[in-house]
């Protein structure tokens, strides 16, 4: 994918987009220099994440606009969107992999009864608990969770095994109940706008506890607290917490914050030589999630996707 500068329908310049932010502005230190007086010295940044192009205004004087709406914070850009810096500097995104628009809303259909359940957020819990979105009598609480991402991908997380991707139209079974993932027809609009789940968890980690590394996770809203004192599990939370803090310091929006590659996590836990067991990180993550779930926490605040991990929390304190 690439970012193109356009004037009167003619492409004046193009530069590739990648995972590292591309900085745009009038100043010579930018990756894409636009010598226009209406463009600020440091105007905007753009990058590619999870197959989605993101655009962020950097406090410019004349603003950054997507479809004539001035943006605040990081905003997704789709194929065909009108992007503008200030009053008249036009940009466009080119690339075969770029989504044509926002992801469709999805439904879960019970294949026995035909009843359909709308998915209204980025987490949809299935099981026998009072807090589950789809209740299955006799199933354990939180037997499975659908994880929805901004680029439209949907994953199914279960107690056993790693998350697996679900395509629209796929069927899956939870505690003997056969369910199907459906897309909401485009002629309808959701009654309630889907919002990302917000985890009110506070993570405190120290590498110098009484018996070594330890972490404490607190949910003040539910009056819950849990101590993780297994060394590698606590170090895993340290590595993810450190990345979360670094992203916050860099100004990343909360929805994008905290992703750390499996390779970097492994180095943080086992050192540069890593481990000879290729499945070790998956096993460690799985056991930590089970421990946290037993302590009353939603285990899916630890996300694993595309050979990367992150935590979603309210705040992190590292000692």
C-alpha positions as CSV (number, residue, x, y, z in Angstrom):
1,X,0.0,0.0,0.0
2,X,1.2,3.5,-0.6
3,X,0.2,7.1,0.2
4,X,-0.2,9.4,-2.8
5,X,-0.1,13.2,-3.0
6,X,-2.7,14.4,-5.6
7,X,-3.3,17.7,-7.3
8,X,-6.0,18.2,-9.9
9,X,-6.3,14.5,-10.4
10,X,-2.5,14.0,-11.0
11,X,-0.4,12.0,-8.6
12,X,2.6,14.2,-7.7
13,X,4.3,11.8,-5.3
14,X,3.9,8.4,-3.8
15,X,5.5,6.7,-0.8
16,X,5.0,3.1,0.6
17,X,3.1,2.6,3.9
18,X,4.4,0.1,6.5
19,X,4.0,-0.6,10.2
20,X,6.3,2.2,11.2
21,X,4.5,5.6,11.2
22,X,5.1,7.7,8.1
23,X,5.4,11.4,9.1
24,X,3.9,14.0,6.8
25,X,4.5,17.8,7.0
26,X,6.3,20.9,5.7
27,X,9.4,20.4,7.8
28,X,12.4,18.7,6.2
29,X,12.6,16.0,8.9
30,X,9.4,14.4,7.7
31,X,9.2,11.2,5.6
32,X,6.9,12.9,3.2
33,X,7.7,16.6,2.8
34,X,4.9,18.8,1.4
35,X,6.1,22.4,0.9
36,X,2.8,24.1,1.2
37,X,2.1,27.0,3.5
38,X,-1.2,25.6,4.7
39,X,0.5,22.3,5.8
40,X,2.0,22.4,9.3
41,X,5.7,21.6,9.9
42,X,4.6,18.3,11.5
43,X,1.1,17.8,10.2
44,X,0.0,14.1,10.3
45,X,1.2,10.5,10.4
46,X,0.0,7.4,8.7
47,X,0.8,3.7,9.1
48,X,-0.4,0.2,8.4
49,X,-1.6,-2.1,11.1
50,X,-3.5,-5.4,10.7
51,X,-4.3,-4.7,7.1
52,X,-5.8,-1.3,8.1
53,X,-4.5,2.1,7.2
54,X,-4.5,4.6,10.1
55,X,-4.2,8.4,9.9
56,X,-3.5,10.7,12.8
57,X,-3.4,14.5,13.0
58,X,-0.4,15.8,15.0
59,X,-2.0,19.0,16.2
60,X,-1.8,20.8,12.9
61,X,-3.1,24.3,12.6
62,X,-5.4,23.7,9.6
63,X,-6.5,20.2,10.4
64,X,-6.6,16.7,8.8
65,X,-9.9,15.7,7.2
66,X,-11.4,12.3,6.1
67,X,-14.5,12.7,4.0
68,X,-14.6,16.4,5.0
69,X,-14.7,15.5,8.8
70,X,-11.8,16.9,10.8
71,X,-10.3,13.9,12.7
72,X,-9.3,13.7,16.3
73,X,-6.8,11.0,17.2
74,X,-6.1,7.9,15.1
75,X,-8.7,7.2,12.4
76,X,-9.1,4.4,9.9
77,X,-8.9,5.2,6.2
78,X,-10.7,3.1,3.6
79,X,-10.4,2.8,-0.1
80,X,-12.2,5.7,-1.8
81,X,-12.1,8.0,1.3
82,X,-11.4,11.7,0.6
83,X,-8.3,12.6,2.7
84,X,-7.2,16.2,3.0
85,X,-4.5,18.2,4.8
86,X,-5.7,21.7,5.5
87,X,-8.0,23.4,3.0
88,X,-6.7,21.9,-0.3
89,X,-3.9,19.3,-0.1
90,X,-5.4,16.0,-1.2
91,X,-4.1,12.6,-0.4
92,X,-5.2,9.1,-1.4
93,X,-4.4,5.6,-0.3
94,X,-3.7,3.0,-3.0
95,X,-3.3,-0.8,-2.5
96,X,-5.2,-4.0,-3.4
97,X,-5.4,-5.1,0.2
98,X,-7.2,-2.0,1.5
99,X,-10.6,-2.7,2.9
100,X,-13.4,-1.0,0.9
101,X,-15.2,0.2,4.0
102,X,-15.8,-0.4,7.7
103,X,-16.4,-4.1,8.7
104,X,-19.9,-5.4,8.7
105,X,-21.7,-6.0,11.9
106,X,-22.1,-9.7,12.7
107,X,-24.7,-11.9,14.3
108,X,-24.5,-15.3,16.0
109,X,-27.3,-17.7,14.9
110,X,-28.4,-20.8,17.0
111,X,-28.7,-23.5,14.4
112,X,-31.3,-25.4,16.4
113,X,-33.7,-22.6,17.2
114,X,-32.8,-20.2,14.4
115,X,-32.6,-17.4,17.0
116,X,-30.1,-14.7,16.1
117,X,-28.1,-12.7,18.6
118,X,-26.5,-9.4,17.6
119,X,-22.9,-8.8,18.5
120,X,-22.8,-5.2,19.8
121,X,-19.1,-4.9,20.9
122,X,-15.7,-6.4,20.3
123,X,-16.3,-9.1,22.9
124,X,-19.2,-11.6,22.7
125,X,-19.3,-14.1,25.6
126,X,-21.0,-17.5,25.3
127,X,-21.7,-19.8,28.2
128,X,-23.8,-20.6,31.2
129,X,-22.9,-17.5,33.3
130,X,-25.1,-14.5,34.2
131,X,-22.7,-12.2,32.4
132,X,-22.6,-14.2,29.1
133,X,-24.1,-12.5,26.1
134,X,-25.5,-15.9,24.8
135,X,-26.7,-18.1,27.6
136,X,-26.3,-21.9,27.2
137,X,-27.9,-23.8,30.0
138,X,-25.4,-26.2,31.7
139,X,-22.4,-24.7,30.0
140,X,-19.6,-23.3,32.2
141,X,-19.5,-19.5,32.5
142,X,-17.5,-17.9,29.6
143,X,-17.1,-21.2,27.8
144,X,-16.1,-19.3,24.6
145,X,-15.6,-15.7,23.6
146,X,-15.8,-14.1,20.1
147,X,-13.0,-11.5,19.6
148,X,-13.8,-8.8,17.0
149,X,-11.1,-6.6,15.5
150,X,-11.4,-3.2,13.7
151,X,-10.4,-4.7,10.4
152,X,-13.3,-7.1,10.4
153,X,-11.6,-10.3,11.5
154,X,-13.3,-12.5,14.1
155,X,-11.6,-15.0,16.3
156,X,-13.0,-17.7,18.6
157,X,-11.3,-18.1,22.0
158,X,-12.0,-21.1,24.1
159,X,-10.6,-22.5,27.4
160,X,-8.5,-25.1,25.5
161,X,-6.3,-24.3,22.5
162,X,-5.3,-21.1,20.8
163,X,-7.7,-18.6,19.3
164,X,-8.8,-19.5,15.8
165,X,-10.2,-17.2,13.1
166,X,-13.8,-17.5,12.0
167,X,-15.1,-16.4,8.6
168,X,-18.6,-15.2,8.0
169,X,-20.8,-18.3,7.4
170,X,-18.6,-20.6,9.6
171,X,-20.3,-22.9,12.1
172,X,-18.8,-23.7,15.5
173,X,-19.9,-25.6,18.6
174,X,-19.9,-24.5,22.2
175,X,-20.9,-27.0,24.9
176,X,-22.9,-29.0,22.3
177,X,-24.7,-26.0,20.8
178,X,-24.0,-25.5,17.1
179,X,-23.8,-21.8,16.2
180,X,-23.1,-19.9,13.0
181,X,-21.5,-16.5,12.3
182,X,-23.5,-14.3,10.0
183,X,-22.9,-10.8,8.6
184,X,-25.6,-8.2,9.2
185,X,-27.3,-7.2,6.0
186,X,-25.9,-3.8,4.8
187,X,-29.4,-2.4,4.5
188,X,-29.8,-2.4,8.3
189,X,-28.0,-0.3,10.9
190,X,-27.1,-1.4,14.4
191,X,-29.4,0.0,17.1
192,X,-26.5,0.4,19.4
193,X,-23.1,1.4,18.1
194,X,-20.5,-1.2,18.9
195,X,-17.8,0.1,21.3
196,X,-14.5,-1.6,22.3
197,X,-14.6,-3.4,25.6
198,X,-12.9,-1.4,28.4
199,X,-11.1,-3.5,30.9
200,X,-10.9,-1.6,34.3
201,X,-7.8,-3.6,35.4
202,X,-4.8,-2.2,37.1
203,X,-1.6,-4.2,36.6
204,X,1.3,-3.8,39.0
205,X,4.5,-5.8,38.4
206,X,7.8,-6.0,40.1
207,X,10.9,-8.1,39.2
208,X,12.2,-7.8,42.8
209,X,9.4,-9.3,44.9
210,X,9.9,-11.3,48.1
211,X,10.4,-14.5,46.2
212,X,11.2,-13.0,42.8
213,X,9.1,-11.5,40.0
214,X,5.4,-11.0,40.9
215,X,2.4,-9.3,39.5
216,X,-0.9,-8.1,41.0
217,X,-4.0,-7.5,38.9
218,X,-6.8,-5.5,40.5
219,X,-10.4,-4.7,39.4
220,X,-11.6,-2.1,41.9
221,X,-15.0,-2.0,40.3
222,X,-15.6,-5.7,41.2
223,X,-13.4,-5.6,44.3
224,X,-11.2,-8.3,42.8
225,X,-7.4,-8.8,43.2
226,X,-5.1,-11.6,42.2
227,X,-1.4,-12.1,42.7
228,X,0.6,-13.9,40.0
229,X,3.8,-15.2,41.6
230,X,4.9,-17.9,39.1
231,X,8.1,-16.4,37.7
232,X,7.6,-16.7,33.9
233,X,4.0,-15.7,34.1
234,X,4.9,-12.5,36.1
235,X,7.7,-11.7,33.6
236,X,5.3,-12.2,30.7
237,X,3.0,-9.5,32.3
238,X,6.1,-7.3,32.9
239,X,7.0,-7.5,29.2
240,X,3.5,-6.7,28.0
241,X,3.0,-4.0,30.6
242,X,6.3,-2.3,29.5
243,X,5.2,-2.2,25.9
244,X,1.8,-0.8,26.9
245,X,3.5,2.0,28.8
246,X,5.9,2.7,25.9
247,X,2.9,3.0,23.5
248,X,1.1,5.3,25.9
249,X,4.1,7.6,26.2
250,X,4.4,7.6,22.4
251,X,0.8,8.9,22.2
252,X,-0.8,5.8,20.7
253,X,-4.6,5.6,21.1
254,X,-5.7,3.0,23.7
255,X,-7.3,0.8,21.0
256,X,-3.9,0.4,19.3
257,X,-1.7,0.2,22.4
258,X,0.4,-2.7,23.7
259,X,1.1,-5.1,20.8
260,X,4.4,-6.9,21.2
261,X,5.7,-9.6,18.8
262,X,6.0,-13.2,20.0
263,X,9.8,-13.0,19.3
264,X,10.2,-9.9,21.5
265,X,8.1,-11.5,24.3
266,X,10.2,-14.7,24.2
267,X,13.4,-12.7,24.4
268,X,12.0,-10.8,27.4
269,X,11.1,-14.0,29.2
270,X,13.8,-16.5,28.2
271,X,16.7,-14.2,27.1
272,X,18.2,-13.8,23.7
273,X,18.7,-17.6,23.3
274,X,15.0,-18.0,23.7
275,X,13.6,-21.5,24.3
276,X,13.9,-24.7,22.2
277,X,10.2,-25.3,22.7
278,X,8.4,-23.5,19.9
279,X,5.1,-24.0,21.8
280,X,6.3,-22.6,25.1
281,X,4.9,-19.1,24.8
282,X,1.5,-20.5,23.8
283,X,1.4,-22.8,26.8
284,X,2.6,-20.1,29.1
285,X,-0.2,-17.7,27.9
286,X,-2.8,-20.4,28.1
287,X,-1.9,-21.3,31.7
288,X,-1.8,-17.6,32.8
289,X,-5.3,-17.1,31.3
290,X,-6.6,-20.1,33.1
291,X,-5.2,-18.8,36.4
292,X,-6.7,-15.4,35.9
293,X,-10.1,-16.8,34.9
294,X,-10.1,-18.9,38.1
295,X,-9.4,-15.6,40.0
296,X,-12.5,-14.0,38.5
297,X,-10.9,-12.0,35.7
298,X,-11.8,-12.0,32.0
299,X,-8.8,-13.9,30.5
300,X,-9.3,-12.3,27.1
301,X,-7.8,-9.0,28.3
302,X,-4.6,-10.9,27.2
303,X,-4.9,-10.9,23.4
304,X,-3.0,-13.1,21.0
305,X,-3.1,-12.4,17.3
306,X,-0.8,-12.6,14.3
307,X,2.2,-13.8,16.2
308,X,1.8,-10.9,18.7
309,X,0.5,-10.4,22.2
310,X,-0.8,-7.5,24.2
311,X,-2.8,-6.7,27.3
312,X,-5.7,-4.3,27.6
313,X,-5.9,-2.6,30.9
314,X,-6.8,0.7,32.6
315,X,-3.2,1.4,33.8
316,X,0.2,-0.3,34.4
317,X,2.7,0.3,37.2
318,X,6.1,-1.2,36.9
319,X,8.5,-1.3,39.9
